[in-house]
Amino acid sequence: MAATGDNSPEPFTLVIFGVSGHLARTKLIPAVFRLFRQGVLAPGFRLVGFARSDLDDVGFRSQLAEAIGGEGWDAFAPRLHY
């Protein structure tokens, strides 16, 4: 990941295809959430998910909150888009 002169990470958007599937729900998004909680991701970080499931941002976040949730979720969830 690129960094600015002050050694902080640059904002970026992570796109995950098939985001409503098992792999994303159990491995990919929990790993990104851990990085967020550790402060590794830039403040402007966003995650955009694509899948065939009929969801919107709110439904997507609700599904993930049930599966992952936890401390820091309220700050992380607004960065998730479907």
C-alpha positions in Angstrom: 0.0 0.0 0.0 1.3 3.4 -0.9 2.0 5.9 1.9 2.2 9.6 2.1 5.3 11.5 3.2 4.2 11.3 6.8 4.1 7.5 6.7 0.3 7.3 7.0 -1.6 5.1 4.5 -3.3 6.7 1.5 -7.1 6.3 1.2 -8.2 3.6 -1.2 -11.3 1.6 -2.2 -11.3 -2.2 -2.0 -13.7 -3.9 -4.4 -14.8 -7.4 -3.6 -16.8 -9.4 -6.2 -19.1 -12.1 -4.8 -19.2 -10.2 -1.5 -22.4 -11.9 -0.3 -20.8 -15.3 -0.3 -19.3 -17.4 2.5 -15.6 -16.6 1.8 -16.2 -12.8 2.0 -18.3 -13.1 5.1 -16.0 -15.5 7.0 -12.5 -14.5 5.9 -12.2 -11.4 3.7 -14.3 -8.8 5.5 -13.4 -10.0 9.0 -9.7 -9.6 8.0 -10.3 -6.1 6.7 -12.3 -5.3 9.9 -9.3 -6.4 12.0 -7.0 -4.1 10.0 -9.4 -1.2 10.5 -9.5 -1.8 14.3 -5.7 -1.9 14.4 -5.6 1.5 12.7 -3.8 0.2 9.6 -6.3 1.5 7.1 -6.5 5.1 6.0 -9.3 7.3 7.3 -10.7 7.5 3.7 -10.8 3.7 3.2 -14.0 2.3 1.6 -15.1 -1.2 0.7 -17.4 -1.7 -2.2 -19.0 -5.1 -2.7 -20.7 -6.6 -5.8 -22.8 -9.7 -5.9 -26.0 -11.1 -7.4 -27.9 -10.9 -4.1 -30.6 -8.3 -4.0 -29.2 -6.0 -1.3 -28.6 -2.3 -0.6 -26.0 -0.7 1.7 -28.2 -1.0 4.7 -29.1 -4.7 4.1 -25.4 -5.5 3.4 -24.3 -3.8 6.6 -27.0 -5.6 8.6 -25.9 -9.0 7.4 -22.3 -8.3 8.2 -23.1 -6.9 11.6 -24.8 -10.1 12.6 -21.9 -12.2 11.2 -19.0 -10.1 12.4 -20.0 -7.1 14.6 -18.1 -6.2 17.7 -16.2 -3.3 19.0 -15.5 -0.7 16.4 -18.3 -1.9 14.1 -20.2 1.4 14.2 -17.2 3.3 12.8 -16.4 0.6 10.2 -20.0 0.0 8.8 -20.4 3.4 7.1 -17.4 2.5 4.9 -19.2 -0.5 3.5 -21.1 -0.1 0.2 -23.0 -2.6 -1.9 
